[in-house]
Amino acid sequence: MCLGIPGKVVEINDFVAKVDVGGSRKDASLILLDDVKEGDYVIVHAGFAIQKVDEKEALKTLELVDEIISGGRFL
């Protein structure tokens, strides 16, 4: 199973965004999305930004992921 994780776009060069995900920066292709700007939050899956999300929802999701990882609640 693969998860799409939200991250904040911190830099854009052509169709590649540098996305901050919990302090780690990863490259993500923007080829699937229109109108992404620095500061936007996107769901990153398999190296692609696949959906824009609002900041509140992105931060809530990241908090839950952190809680799962920190709390050892994997099935």
N, C-alpha and C positions, 0 to 999 in steps of 0.2 A: 504494500500500500504506500502511496506517495501522498504527501501533504503539500498544499499550496500555502505559503507563509506570507503575511503582509510585511512590506518594507517601505521605507521612505526613500523617495527618489532624491538623491543629493547632487547628482550631476548627469547631464545628458550630452552625449557625443553622437551625432547622427541618429541611428536607430538603436543605440545601446545606452542603457541607463546604469549608473552606479547606484545600487540600492543598499541602504543600511537596514540590516535585519538584526536587531538585538545587539548592535555594536560591531557586527561583522559586515564588511562591504563586499557585495557580489555584483557581477555584471549580469544584466538581464536584457534580452532583446525586447525592443518596443514594436517590432514589426506587426504584432497583432492588435495594437491599440492606437487610437487617434487621440490627439490633444492631451498628451501627458506632459506635465511641467515639473520643474524642480519644486520639491515640497509636497507633491502629491504622494499618496500611498497607493501601492499596487500589490496585488497578489502575485507572487513569483512561484512558478512551477516549472521544473525541468529546464531552467535557464531562460524562460520567457515570462514577461509580464502579461498576465492573462485577463486581468480585470482591475479597474480602479475601485478603491473603497474609500469611504470617508475616514477621517483621522480618528474619530471617536471609536468606530467599529474596529479599526486596525489596532489601536492601542489596547482595547478590550481583549481582542484575540491574542495579541502578544503576551498580555498579562496571564491569560489562561494557559497558554503554551508554557510559559515560564513556571507557573504553578505545577503543571503536570510533570515537567522535567525535574524541578526541584523537590517535589513531593514524592517522586518515585511511584507515580500512579499509573504506570504502563500496564496494560493487560497482559 
